[in-house]
Amino acid sequence: MVTTTVYLIRHAEAMGNIDGTFQGHSDCEISPNGKRQLELLRERFKEIEYDAIFSSPLKRAVKTAEAVNFHRRLEIHTDKGLMEINGGVFEGQKWTDLPKLFPEAYDLWENNFSKFYVEGGESMESVFNRITLSITQLAARNRGKTIAVVSHGCAIRNFLCYANGKPLSKIDEVEWAENTAVSKIEFDGNLKPSVIFQNDASHLTENEMTISKQSWFKKELLSAK
């Protein structure tokens, strides 16, 4: 049976991750801590071999792909299907302002994530369909090979929901990935995915972590218990 392996990596910490801004399609720069994360990610991938590397075209993802690719020096292929959710009117807004500016959409994000939709943006269902199709197509085009794929938090959460055999309605059961966290997925000959490990950020120390320090993440952990 032919097995195709995908290393799925979340981008490094970007400025929107630390200044409380909804990033989505906004093209934010890597933060100083994100650059430290990339140094550690680069070393993690020093001994990992892969045949091709793909990335969302957003800068924070491409910079992360460059770190992953530091020791391999392959061509980095960008793919819009790997982009983060389009946040529509949420884009560039401070998280603290969203409940006042867009109360209905913000309530969906907080309390009915799988049904999220905001004016001018993507629905969560659209993200789920887009990212699962994009990564499955990459696996299909690289059968029997190993590839690295760099994407974003919400997009990766949707794909891992699918790869774990869960419907979108169960996405709350899938944890957010830490910045630069790595997941390993194997596709069989029928392109059915199996998760070998997910959201592993063991290359980071506590000092370099991002989401574990954020209040929204702690709130989500409590609500999930």
Buried (B, 14 or more C-beta within 10 A) or exposed (E): EEEBBBBBBBBBBBBBBBEBBBBBBBEBEBBEBBBBBBEBBBEBBEEBEBBBBBBBBBBBBBBBBBBBBBEBEBEBBBBEBBBBBBBBBBBBBEBEBBEEEBEEBBEBBBEEBBEBBBEEBBBBBBBBBBBBEBBBEBBEEBEEBBBBBBBBBBBBBBBBBBBBEBEBEEBBEBBBBBBBBBBBBBBEEEEEBEBBEBBBBEBBEEEBBBBEEBEEBEEBEEEEE
